[in-house]
Amino acid sequence: MISVLVLTKNEEIGLGACLESVRFSDDVLVFDSLSTDRTVEIARASGARVMVRAFDNYGAQRQAALELGDFKYPWLLVLDADERVDSVLAQELYDVAKGLSLGHSGFKFRRKDYFLDGRWIPRSTLYPTWHLRFFRHADSRYERRTVHEHPEIHGTVGVLQGHLLHHSFVKGLDAWLQKHRQYARMEAVEGVALRTRPLDWRALFSPDSGVRRRALKALSYRLPFRALARFGYMMLVRLAFLDGIQGIFYSLLISRYEGWIQEEMARSRVVLK
């Protein structure tokens, strides 16, 4: 009753747990980006279908999966390989697919992010943030963004109470840093482009948390001292220190990521000139 899409690139460490959490689906597509480890082998051993496409950017990759996936069911759940579906969310997804969608075309739900030691750090990871990951795929498409892309759907969006469980450090700290260096390069391209457009101040006060978050992101591209501002926000507004040393360390990592984005934006502007 539910199709599942998982994007992968060298995800042999965490993929098994991700696929185990969606055993309720008999139509799982692993859309791989030329992995060189055992990712494809693990996916096929679990019963998932596998398609391979060279990676260019996240928005294009997800859109290609929508177009090429030939999904069995109208409802599609989109996951990353380091995410798992908890039991509450699994039951809710099943209920929606069974016909209890209340007229919505998509659903969003929250994500719990875990640190290196497996501890949930809600304040440091801006919990609760809502992610639109379950929708009718036939009339949907992804934004043309290189990273942090969002699906565009026709219709209303409902809310589910279950969670995605996000283990972003499952491959270790070095892999996390490497991935976020790549994210920073991609996000810098978006940031340079956004700075040329007028800022939508009304969106900052939207009742939709997703719209607010994207508006805040657009505002952040215009701020100096990005890394310092992010760390101050995490400590003084989000009170991330209440997550313990894990929260402080994670806030430092995210602040460094913001600094990388600013550095990459500066380089991009030089190249554009």
C-alpha positions in Angstrom: 0.0 0.0 0.0 3.0 2.3 0.4 6.0 2.8 -1.9 9.4 3.8 -0.4 12.3 5.8 -2.0 15.7 5.8 -0.4 18.6 7.7 -2.0 22.1 6.2 -1.4 25.8 6.7 -2.0 28.1 4.3 -0.1 25.6 3.6 2.7 26.5 0.1 3.6 26.8 0.9 7.3 23.3 2.3 7.9 21.2 1.1 5.0 20.2 -2.2 6.6 18.6 -0.6 9.6 16.8 1.9 7.4 15.3 -0.9 5.2 14.4 -3.0 8.2 12.3 -0.1 9.5 10.2 -0.1 6.3 9.4 -3.8 6.2 5.8 -2.9 6.0 6.3 -2.0 2.3 6.6 -4.4 -0.6 7.8 -1.7 -3.0 11.1 -0.2 -1.9 13.3 1.5 -4.4 17.0 2.2 -3.6 18.0 4.9 -6.0 21.8 4.7 -5.9 24.5 7.2 -7.0 27.2 4.7 -8.2 28.2 3.3 -4.8 31.5 1.6 -4.5 30.8 -0.3 -1.3 28.1 -3.0 -0.6 25.2 -0.7 -0.7 23.6 -2.2 -3.8 24.2 -5.8 -2.5 22.6 -5.0 0.8 19.6 -3.3 -0.9 18.9 -6.3 -3.2 19.4 -8.8 -0.3 16.6 -7.0 1.5 14.2 -7.3 -1.4 14.5 -3.7 -2.6 14.6 -2.7 -6.2 17.7 -0.9 -7.2 18.2 1.8 -9.9 21.5 3.6 -10.5 22.0 7.2 -11.7 25.2 9.4 -11.5 24.7 12.1 -8.9 24.6 15.7 -9.9 22.6 17.3 -7.1 19.9 16.4 -4.6 17.0 18.1 -6.2 17.7 16.6 -9.6 18.4 13.1 -8.1 15.1 13.0 -6.3 13.2 14.3 -9.3 14.8 11.7 -11.5 13.7 9.0 -9.0 10.1 10.3 -9.1 10.1 10.1 -12.9 11.9 6.8 -13.3 10.8 4.9 -10.2 7.6 3.3 -11.6 6.2 3.1 -8.1 3.6 0.5 -7.4 1.4 2.6 -5.1 0.2 6.2 -5.2 1.6 7.1 -1.7 5.4 7.5 -1.5 7.6 7.7 1.6 11.0 9.4 1.0 13.9 8.5 3.3 17.6 9.0 3.6 19.7 5.9 4.4 20.5 7.2 7.9 16.8 7.5 8.8 14.4 5.0 10.3 10.6 5.0 10.7 9.3 4.5 14.3 6.4 2.2 15.0 3.9 5.1 15.6 4.7 6.6 12.2 4.6 3.3 10.5 1.0 2.7 11.7 0.0 6.3 10.7 1.4 5.8 7.2 -0.5 2.6 6.8 -3.8 4.3 8.0 -3.3 7.1 5.4 -2.6 4.6 2.6 -5.6 2.6 3.6 -7.8 5.6 2.8 -7.8 7.8 5.9 -6.0 10.7 4.3 -8.7 13.2 5.1 -8.4 14.7 1.6 -4.7 15.7 2.0 -2.1 15.2 -0.8 0.8 15.0 1.6 1.9 14.6 5.2 4.7 16.0 7.3 6.1 14.7 10.5 8.9 15.4 12.9 12.4 14.0 13.1 14.5 13.0 16.1 18.3 13.6 15.5 20.8 11.5 17.4 24.4 12.4 18.2 27.5 10.2 18.0 26.8 8.3 21.2 23.2 7.7 20.2 21.7 10.4 22.4 18.8 12.4 21.1 19.7 16.1 21.2 16.4 18.0 20.6 17.4 21.6 21.4 20.6 21.4 19.4 18.8 20.1 16.3 16.0 22.6 16.4 13.3 20.0 17.4 10.5 20.1 16.4 11.1 20.7 12.7 8.6 19.2 10.3 9.5 17.3 7.1 7.2 16.7 4.2 8.2 13.2 3.2 5.0 11.3 2.5 2.9 12.4 -0.5 1.0 11.3 -3.6 3.9 11.2 -6.1 1.9 11.3 -9.4 1.3 15.0 -9.3 4.3 16.1 -7.3 7.8 17.2 -8.2 11.0 18.4 -6.4 12.3 22.0 -6.4 15.2 22.8 -8.6 17.6 23.1 -5.7 21.0 21.6 -5.4 20.5 20.7 -1.7 17.8 20.9 1.0 15.2 20.4 -1.7 11.5 20.2 -0.9 8.7 18.4 -2.8 6.1 20.6 -4.4 2.6 19.0 -4.2 -0.8 19.9 -5.3 -3.2 20.0 -2.4 -3.2 20.3 1.4 -0.7 18.9 3.8 -1.6 17.0 6.9 0.4 16.3 10.1 1.4 12.9 11.6 2.5 12.4 15.1 5.2 9.6 14.6 8.8 10.3 14.0 11.7 9.7 11.7 14.8 8.6 13.7 17.9 10.3 12.2 21.3 8.8 12.9 23.4 11.2 10.9 26.7 10.2 12.6 26.2 6.5 11.8 29.3 6.5 9.6 31.4 8.5 12.1 32.4 12.1 12.6 34.8 12.3 9.6 32.1 11.2 7.2 29.7 13.8 8.7 32.3 16.5 8.2 33.0 15.4 4.6 29.2 15.4 3.7 28.7 18.8 5.2 31.6 20.2 3.2 29.8 19.0 0.1 26.5 20.5 1.4 28.3 23.8 2.0 29.5 24.0 -1.6 26.0 23.3 -2.9 24.2 25.6 -0.4 26.6 28.4 -1.3 25.3 28.3 -4.9 21.7 28.6 -3.6 22.8 31.4 -1.2 24.4 33.5 -3.9 21.3 33.2 -6.1 18.9 34.0 -3.2 20.8 37.2 -2.3 19.9 38.6 -5.7 16.2 38.3 -4.9 14.0 40.4 -2.6 13.6 39.0 0.8 10.0 37.9 1.6 9.6 39.4 5.1 6.0 38.1 5.5 7.2 34.5 5.2 9.2 35.0 8.4 5.9 35.1 10.2 4.1 32.4 8.3 2.0 29.9 10.3 3.7 27.2 8.2 6.9 26.1 10.0 8.5 25.0 6.7 7.9 28.3 5.1 9.3 30.1 8.1 12.4 27.9 8.1 13.1 28.6 4.5 12.6 32.3 5.0 15.0 32.3 7.9 17.5 30.5 5.7 17.1 33.2 3.0 17.7 35.9 5.7 20.7 34.1 7.0 22.5 34.3 3.6 22.5 38.1 4.1 24.0 38.1 7.6 27.7 38.7 8.4 29.5 36.5 10.9 27.3 33.6 10.0 29.1 31.0 12.2 29.2 33.2 15.3 25.5 34.2 14.9 24.5 30.5 14.6 26.4 29.5 17.7 24.9 32.4 19.7 21.5 31.5 18.6 22.0 27.9 19.6 23.3 28.8 23.0 21.1 31.8 23.9 17.9 31.0 22.2 17.7 27.3 21.8 19.6 26.6 25.1 21.5 23.8 23.4 23.8 23.5 26.4 20.8 21.7 28.1 21.5 18.8 25.8 24.8 18.4 27.7 28.3 18.3 26.2 26.8 16.6 23.1 24.6 19.7 22.5 27.5 22.1 22.8 29.7 20.0 20.5 27.0 19.6 17.9 26.3 23.3 18.0 30.0 24.0 17.3 29.9 21.6 14.4 26.8 23.2 12.9 28.3 26.7 13.4 31.4 25.5 11.5 29.2 24.3 8.7 27.6 27.8 8.5 31.1 29.2 8.3 31.9 26.9 5.4 28.8 28.1 3.6 29.9 31.8 4.0 33.4 30.9 2.8 32.0 29.1 -0.3 29.7 32.0 -1.0 32.6 34.4 -1.0 34.5 32.2 -3.4 31.4 31.9 -5.7 31.0 35.7 -5.8 34.6 36.0 -6.8 34.1 33.5 -9.6 30.9 35.1 -10.8 32.7 38.5 -11.1 
